[in-house]
């Protein structure tokens, strides 16, 4: 039997960074599981590993930012996924801003969201977060960064 990971690696997804600020510290993680679940009310969902720092900080703050990445932001996706050494603050030397009070997002993204958690569903090793979008902004209309078959790609390649 083929396992779900093998099947899902053929599914093309966009790439975003989920960011959070809690107790004066910022952190974030690269996510490809983001999905819109409703436009009225505006809701998004994604899952995170339960043992990640970003997960713990979102639970503490109750809100987070989402930055939809452009093709040229692949190095940020790698940095926030932990592919690059993580001994320093992931925000070091990075252009970022607040989309709403206490919600950081990455500057130069295709679009950004400021979200408030409204539901959490615990699973064995992760949590599914459902959040209401409180703020949204559009960036430049550039090519998106996508992920398929364990690699970042250009949409045109597909």
Residue pairs with C-beta under 8 A, 6 or more apart in sequence:
9 148
9 149
9 150
10 148
10 149
11 148
12 146
12 147
12 148
12 153
12 158
13 32
13 33
13 34
13 146
13 147
13 148
14 32
14 34
14 68
14 69
14 144
14 145
14 146
14 147
15 30
15 31
15 32
15 68
15 69
15 77
15 144
15 145
15 146
15 147
15 152
16 30
16 31
16 32
16 34
16 66
16 67
16 68
16 69
16 109
17 28
17 29
17 30
17 31
17 66
17 67
17 69
17 76
17 77
17 80
17 106
17 109
18 28
18 29
18 31
18 34
18 46
18 48
18 54
18 58
18 64
18 65
18 66
19 26
19 27
19 28
19 64
19 65
19 66
19 67
19 96
19 103
19 104
19 105
19 106
20 26
20 27
20 28
20 54
20 57
20 58
20 61
20 63
20 64
20 65
20 103
20 104
21 57
21 61
21 102
21 103
21 104
22 57
22 58
22 60
22 61
23 60
25 57
26 89
26 90
26 91
26 96
26 104
27 53
27 54
27 57
27 90
27 91
28 54
28 80
28 90
28 91
28 104
29 48
29 52
29 54
29 80
29 81
29 82
30 77
30 78
30 80
30 81
31 46
31 48
31 66
32 147
33 45
33 46
33 47
34 44
34 45
34 46
34 66
35 44
35 45
35 46
36 42
36 43
36 44
37 43
37 44
37 45
37 130
41 132
42 132
42 133
42 136
43 118
43 130
43 131
43 132
43 133
44 66
44 113
44 115
44 130
44 131
44 133
45 128
45 129
45 130
45 131
46 128
46 129
47 123
47 126
47 127
47 128
47 129
48 54
48 55
48 58
48 126
48 127
48 129
49 55
49 125
49 126
50 122
50 123
50 125
50 126
50 127
51 125
55 126
55 127
58 64
58 117
58 129
59 117
59 120
59 127
61 102
62 116
62 117
63 100
63 102
63 103
63 114
63 115
63 116
63 117
63 131
63 134
64 103
64 115
64 117
64 129
64 131
65 99
65 103
65 104
65 105
65 112
65 113
65 114
65 115
66 105
66 112
66 113
66 115
67 105
67 106
67 109
67 111
67 112
68 109
68 110
68 111
68 112
68 144
69 76
69 77
69 106
69 109
69 110
69 144
69 145
70 108
70 109
70 110
70 139
70 140
70 142
70 143
70 144
70 145
71 142
71 143
71 144
71 145
71 154
71 155
72 142
73 106
73 108
73 109
73 145
74 145
74 152
75 84
76 94
76 106
77 145
77 152
78 84
78 152
79 90
80 90
91 104
94 106
95 106
95 107
95 108
96 104
96 105
96 106
96 107
97 104
97 105
97 107
98 104
98 105
99 105
99 112
99 113
99 114
99 135
99 136
99 137
100 114
100 134
100 135
103 114
103 115
103 134
103 135
105 112
105 113
105 114
105 137
106 112
108 139
108 140
109 139
110 138
110 139
110 140
110 141
110 142
110 144
111 136
111 137
111 138
111 139
112 136
112 137
112 139
113 133
113 135
113 136
114 133
114 134
114 135
114 136
115 131
115 132
115 133
115 134
116 131
116 132
116 134
117 129
117 130
117 131
118 130
118 131
118 132
119 129
119 130
120 127
120 128
120 129
120 130
121 127
121 128
121 130
143 154
143 155
143 156
144 155
145 152
146 152
146 153
146 154
146 155
146 158
147 153
148 158
